[in-house]
Amino acid sequence: MTLRVVIVGAGVVGRTCALRLSRDGHDVVVVERDPQKAREILDKLDVQVITGNGCSLSVLREAGLGRADLLLAVTDSDEMNLIAALLAGTAFDVRTKVVRLRADEYLDNVAELARSWRGKTYGFSPDRVAAARIGAMLDVPHAVDVAEMLDGSVIVAGFRVGPECPLVGRSMASLRKQYRDAQVLVAAIYRKGKALIPGGSTALEVGDVAYFSAVKKEIGQVVRLMGHRFDREPRVVIGGGGHIARNVARYALERGLRTTLILSRRDEAEELAVAMPEATVLCGPVTDEDLLAEAGIDSHTTFVAATRNHENNLLSSVLARRAGASRVITLVDNPTYILVAEQMGLDAVVSPRLGAVSAILRFVRGAHYEEVASLPHELIEVAAIDVDESSPLAGKPLGEVGLPPGVLITAVRTPAGVSIPGGRDTIPPGSHALAFVLAEAAERFAEWLER
């Protein structure tokens, strides 16, 4: 189904959303008050661009907001985003508004703020999404990517397949036979720049990233299946003091991990030392090798590079790896930097930009979608699906529902619990399913769910 989407703001998040939605065939209009940014969007993307203030009634009218199915307000200003959503919900009657918000006060109270507006209004924070992704990784040793799905009852975790991995060369059919009672499944494989849903004859190869879908209590078994010990690193060193770094520090402290933060600005370091007395706070450049040594980086340390300068994140990650860090998690947004990080052999890369796309896709895909997480380079979508009585997933054995190619149901949550289903299992109405969907099958699967 083609949607008409108006995007207010052409920064990193706005450009990324415009690219993704236009690529998926939606009718996209971008409103941007900076003429240079507006020209860049017009030159690079197949979208309509309106140069003007996204809080202006006349500009929004010119953008055709009255005919829009969805408003994305994603400027760098919380207040501008809320005003755009207010106008969309009062003057233009747009049924769905999605608002990017940074301030916790706004984000936690968006439903109250929008109570008198028509339609539904949702807030999201790319920083919170990125911090949650990093926080989830702290719970799963050796993972290069982790997402908690179905209210945290299912863990999606990616692991790099090395030559020592005992699963190398084993077919999926043989693994399912050997571990038939385990509530885990190899749901997707990232191989040589491409993604695939494995069949029974597919075998893991050295260099792959294997993505597992596992009931939460079984994630330790997944780590051991990959040939690792399930021992969390007891120490976390975080470079940066922004929203993402602070949220990651809170995750780490809640888990009882020894936490150190490195900030370049003395005023921020002093403020954070008071706000987080349980953490150690150091002041200086995160690219200073002596300071990294003072932070105590060793083979029992996870290093998280989460400064606002993504070039520094790449460099500090390399230095932390050289200092002996057990795992390095690097925050980058530029697509080129993501590729560079992979080529440099850094363990895990987190992109707030891709987190924003994930947060927005659930509103684009359809009413059955509850949550979406994007996996490497947007090649795979992991979608939490509401299975009601009208759903084509309900009431038939999975092997008979006729899923589109490129789609695999990897977990089901019912009132009785969570399980990894097989082809003979039936999903009852009122359940929630987890689907791994290749990017090229995403639109087709969304339409299939609505049939």
C-alpha positions in Angstrom: 0.0 0.0 0.0 1.4 3.4 -1.0 1.3 6.0 1.7 1.6 9.8 1.4 4.2 10.9 3.9 5.3 14.4 4.9 8.7 14.7 6.5 9.5 17.9 8.4 13.3 18.2 8.7 16.1 17.1 6.3 18.8 16.3 8.8 20.4 12.9 9.0 17.2 11.3 10.3 15.0 13.1 7.8 17.2 12.2 4.8 17.5 8.6 5.9 13.7 8.2 6.3 13.1 10.0 3.0 15.5 7.6 1.2 14.0 4.5 2.7 10.4 5.4 2.2 10.9 6.6 -1.4 12.8 3.5 -2.2 9.9 1.5 -0.9 7.6 3.3 -3.3 5.8 5.7 -1.0 4.9 9.3 -2.0 7.3 11.4 0.1 7.3 15.2 0.6 10.2 16.8 2.6 9.8 20.2 4.2 13.2 21.9 5.1 13.8 25.5 5.9 17.5 25.4 5.1 17.8 26.1 1.3 21.1 24.2 1.0 19.8 21.1 2.7 16.6 21.3 0.6 18.6 21.4 -2.7 20.8 18.4 -1.6 17.6 16.3 -1.0 16.1 17.4 -4.3 19.3 16.5 -6.2 19.8 13.1 -4.6 16.3 11.7 -3.9 13.2 11.1 -5.9 11.0 13.1 -3.5 9.1 16.4 -3.6 10.9 19.1 -1.5 9.3 22.3 -0.1 11.7 25.0 1.2 10.1 26.6 4.3 9.3 26.5 7.9 7.7 23.2 9.0 5.7 25.0 11.7 4.0 27.3 9.1 0.4 26.5 8.2 0.9 27.8 4.6 4.1 25.7 4.1 2.4 22.6 5.4 -0.6 23.3 3.2 1.7 23.6 0.2 3.3 20.3 1.2 -0.2 18.7 1.0 -0.3 17.7 4.6 -4.1 17.6 4.5 -3.8 14.6 2.1 -1.1 12.9 4.1 -1.4 9.5 5.8 1.6 10.1 8.0 3.6 13.0 9.4 7.3 12.5 10.5 8.5 15.6 12.4 12.2 14.9 12.8 14.0 18.3 13.0 16.7 18.9 15.6 14.2 21.0 17.7 11.7 19.2 20.0 9.5 22.2 20.1 9.3 22.6 16.3 8.5 18.9 16.0 5.7 19.2 18.5 4.3 22.3 16.8 4.3 20.5 13.4 2.5 17.6 15.0 0.0 19.9 16.7 -0.9 21.5 13.4 -1.1 18.1 11.7 -3.5 16.9 14.4 -5.7 20.0 14.6 -5.6 21.9 11.3 -5.0 19.0 8.9 -6.5 15.9 10.6 -3.5 13.6 9.9 -4.3 10.3 11.5 -0.7 9.3 12.5 2.1 11.7 13.7 5.5 10.5 14.7 7.7 13.0 16.5 11.4 12.9 17.2 12.1 14.0 20.7 15.3 14.4 22.8 14.1 15.8 26.1 12.9 13.1 28.5 10.1 15.4 29.8 8.6 15.6 26.3 9.2 12.0 25.3 7.7 10.5 28.5 4.6 12.6 28.3 3.8 12.8 24.5 0.5 11.1 24.9 -0.6 13.7 27.5 0.6 16.5 25.3 -1.3 15.2 22.3 -4.4 14.2 24.1 -6.6 16.8 22.4 -5.2 16.3 18.9 -7.0 14.1 16.4 -5.5 10.8 15.4 -2.5 9.2 17.2 0.8 10.8 18.1 3.9 8.8 18.9 7.3 10.0 20.2 10.6 8.4 19.6 14.3 9.1 20.3 17.1 7.7 18.1 19.4 8.1 21.0 17.3 5.9 23.3 17.0 3.3 20.5 20.8 3.2 20.1 21.4 3.1 23.8 19.0 0.3 24.3 20.7 -1.7 21.5 24.1 -1.2 23.2 22.7 -2.0 26.6 21.3 -5.3 25.3 24.7 -6.2 23.9 26.2 -5.8 27.4 24.0 -8.8 28.4 25.2 -11.1 25.6 28.9 -11.8 25.5 30.6 -11.9 22.1 27.5 -10.7 20.2 28.0 -8.1 17.5 24.3 -7.1 17.5 21.4 -7.6 19.9 17.8 -6.6 19.9 15.2 -7.5 22.5 11.8 -8.3 20.9 8.3 -9.3 22.0 8.6 -7.2 25.2 12.1 -8.7 25.9 10.9 -12.3 25.9 12.9 -13.1 22.7 16.5 -12.1 22.0 17.8 -11.6 18.5 21.6 -11.8 18.6 24.2 -11.8 15.8 27.6 -13.5 16.2 30.6 -13.5 13.9 31.5 -17.0 12.7 35.2 -17.6 13.2 37.3 -20.6 12.2 37.0 -22.0 15.8 33.2 -22.0 15.7 31.9 -25.6 16.2 29.0 -24.9 13.9 31.1 -24.2 10.8 30.0 -26.6 8.0 27.0 -27.9 9.8 23.7 -27.7 7.9 20.6 -26.1 9.5 18.8 -29.4 9.2 21.5 -31.2 11.2 21.5 -28.5 13.9 17.7 -28.6 14.3 17.8 -32.3 14.6 20.6 -32.2 17.2 19.1 -29.3 19.2 15.4 -30.0 18.6 14.5 -29.3 22.2 16.4 -26.0 22.4 14.3 -22.8 21.9 16.8 -21.3 19.5 17.0 -20.9 15.7 19.5 -19.6 13.2 17.1 -17.1 11.6 19.3 -15.2 9.1 22.8 -15.0 7.9 24.8 -12.0 6.7 27.4 -13.3 4.2 29.7 -11.2 2.0 27.5 -8.2 1.9 24.2 -10.0 1.4 21.5 -11.4 3.7 19.8 -14.7 3.4 17.2 -16.8 5.2 18.8 -20.2 5.7 17.2 -23.4 4.4 17.7 -26.9 5.6 20.8 -27.4 3.5 22.4 -24.1 4.3 25.6 -24.3 6.3 27.5 -21.6 8.2 30.8 -20.4 6.8 33.8 -18.7 8.3 33.2 -14.9 8.0 29.4 -15.1 8.3 27.4 -13.2 10.9 24.8 -15.7 12.2 21.6 -14.1 13.6 19.8 -16.2 16.2 16.2 -15.9 17.5 16.2 -17.3 21.0 13.8 -17.4 24.0 15.5 -15.2 26.5 16.4 -17.9 29.0 18.2 -19.8 26.2 20.6 -17.0 25.1 23.4 -18.5 27.2 23.1 -21.7 25.1 23.5 -19.7 21.9 26.7 -18.2 23.2 28.0 -21.6 24.0 26.9 -23.1 20.7 29.1 -20.5 19.0 32.1 -21.8 21.0 32.2 -19.1 23.6 31.9 -19.0 27.4 28.8 -17.2 28.7 30.7 -14.8 31.0 29.9 -11.1 30.8 32.8 -8.7 30.9 32.7 -7.1 34.4 34.0 -3.7 33.3 32.6 -1.2 30.8 34.5 1.9 29.6 32.4 4.5 27.7 33.8 7.3 25.6 31.4 10.2 25.6 29.0 12.1 27.8 26.0 12.7 25.6 22.5 11.2 25.8 23.6 7.8 24.4 26.7 7.5 26.6 24.8 8.4 29.7 22.0 5.9 29.0 24.5 3.2 28.3 26.2 4.0 31.6 22.8 3.7 33.4 22.3 0.3 31.7 25.8 -0.9 32.9 25.4 0.4 36.4 21.9 -1.3 36.7 23.7 -4.6 35.8 26.3 -4.1 38.4 29.2 -3.6 36.0 32.2 -1.4 36.9 31.6 1.6 34.8 34.0 4.3 33.6 33.2 7.3 31.4 35.7 9.5 29.5 34.6 13.0 28.7 36.6 15.7 26.9 34.9 18.7 28.5 35.7 19.3 32.2 32.3 21.0 33.0 30.4 17.9 31.7 32.8 15.6 33.5 32.3 17.3 36.8 28.5 17.4 36.3 28.4 13.7 35.4 30.6 12.7 38.4 27.9 14.2 40.7 25.0 12.7 38.7 26.5 9.2 38.6 28.6 8.8 41.8 28.8 5.0 41.3 30.7 5.5 38.1 34.3 6.6 37.6 34.6 9.7 35.4 37.8 10.8 33.7 38.4 14.0 31.7 40.4 14.1 28.5 40.4 13.1 24.9 39.0 9.6 24.3 41.8 9.1 21.7 44.5 9.5 24.4 46.2 6.1 24.8 47.5 7.0 28.3 43.9 7.9 29.4 42.6 4.7 28.0 45.2 2.9 30.0 44.2 4.8 33.1 40.6 3.7 32.5 41.8 0.1 33.0 41.0 -1.3 29.6 42.0 -5.0 29.5 40.7 -8.4 28.3 37.8 -8.1 30.7 36.5 -4.8 29.4 33.9 -3.8 26.9 34.7 -0.5 25.3 31.8 1.7 24.0 32.8 4.6 21.7 29.8 6.9 22.0 31.1 10.5 21.6 29.4 13.0 19.3 32.4 12.8 17.0 32.1 9.6 15.0 35.7 9.9 13.6 36.9 9.9 17.1 34.7 6.9 17.8 36.5 5.0 15.1 39.9 6.0 16.2 39.3 5.3 19.9 37.8 1.9 19.1 41.0 0.9 17.3 43.1 2.1 20.2 40.9 0.3 22.7 41.2 -2.9 20.7 45.0 -2.4 20.7 44.9 -1.9 24.5 43.3 -5.4 24.8 39.5 -4.7 25.1 37.5 -7.9 25.0 34.8 -6.2 22.8 34.5 -2.9 21.1 31.1 -1.3 20.3 31.4 1.8 18.0 28.7 4.4 17.4 28.7 5.7 13.8 26.1 7.1 11.5 27.8 7.8 8.2 27.2 4.7 5.9 30.8 5.0 4.7 32.1 4.9 8.3 29.9 1.8 9.0 31.7 0.0 6.1 35.1 1.3 7.3 34.4 0.0 10.8 33.6 -3.5 9.4 36.7 -3.5 7.2 38.8 -2.6 10.2 37.4 -5.6 12.1 35.7 -3.7 14.8 33.3 -5.9 16.8 30.0 -4.1 16.7 28.6 -1.0 15.1 25.5 0.9 16.2 23.8 3.6 14.1 21.2 6.0 15.6 20.2 6.7 12.1 19.2 3.1 11.4 17.5 3.1 14.8 15.3 5.9 13.7 14.3 4.1 10.6 13.4 1.0 12.7 11.3 3.2 15.0 9.4 4.7 12.0 8.9 1.5 9.9 6.3 0.1 12.3 4.0 3.0 11.4 4.6 2.5 7.7 4.2 -1.2 7.4 0.6 -1.6 8.6 -1.7 -2.1 11.6 -0.4 -5.6 12.4 3.2 -4.3 13.1 4.1 -3.6 16.7 7.8 -3.1 16.5 10.6 -3.3 13.8 14.3 -3.7 14.2 16.7 -3.3 11.2 19.7 -5.6 11.0 22.9 -5.0 9.0 22.7 -2.3 6.4 18.9 -2.5 6.4 19.1 -5.9 4.6 16.8 -7.6 7.2 13.8 -6.4 9.1 12.8 -8.2 12.3 9.1 -7.5 12.9 6.9 -8.1 15.9 3.5 -8.9 14.5 0.1 -8.8 16.2 -1.8 -12.0 15.3 -5.6 -11.4 15.5 -8.4 -13.4 14.2 -8.2 -11.8 10.8 -4.5 -12.4 10.4 -3.4 -14.9 7.7 -1.0 -16.3 10.3 -3.8 -17.4 12.6 -5.3 -20.9 12.9 -3.3 -22.9 10.3 0.0 -24.8 10.6 2.8 -22.5 9.7 3.9 -24.7 6.9 0.5 -24.2 5.2 -0.1 -20.4 5.6 1.8 -19.6 2.4 4.4 -17.1 3.7 6.0 -15.0 0.9 9.5 -16.0 0.0 12.1 -14.3 2.2 10.1 -14.5 5.3 10.6 -16.7 8.4 8.5 -16.9 11.6 11.1 -17.4 14.3 9.2 -17.0 17.6 5.6 -16.9 19.0 4.4 -15.5 22.3 1.0 -16.6 23.6 -0.5 -16.3 27.1 1.0 -19.7 27.8 4.6 -18.6 27.0 7.2 -18.1 24.3 8.3 -20.8 21.8 10.3 -21.2 18.6 7.7 -22.7 16.2 8.0 -25.4 13.6 6.1 -25.9 10.4 3.4 -28.0 12.1 2.7 -25.5 14.8 -0.4 -23.3 14.7 -0.4 -19.7 16.0 -3.7 -19.0 17.9 -5.4 -15.6 17.6 -4.3 -13.2 20.3 -0.7 -14.2 19.9 2.4 -12.2 18.8 4.8 -13.5 16.2 8.4 -12.5 15.4 9.2 -12.5 11.7 12.6 -12.2 10.0 12.0 -10.5 6.6 14.5 -9.8 3.9 14.4 -6.2 2.7 13.2 -7.1 -0.8 10.3 -9.0 0.7 9.2 -6.4 3.3 6.6 -4.6 1.3 5.2 -7.9 0.0 4.9 -9.3 3.5 3.2 -6.2 4.7 0.6 -6.5 1.9 0.2 -10.2 2.6 -0.6 -9.5 6.3 -3.4 -7.1 5.2 -5.1 -9.4 2.7 
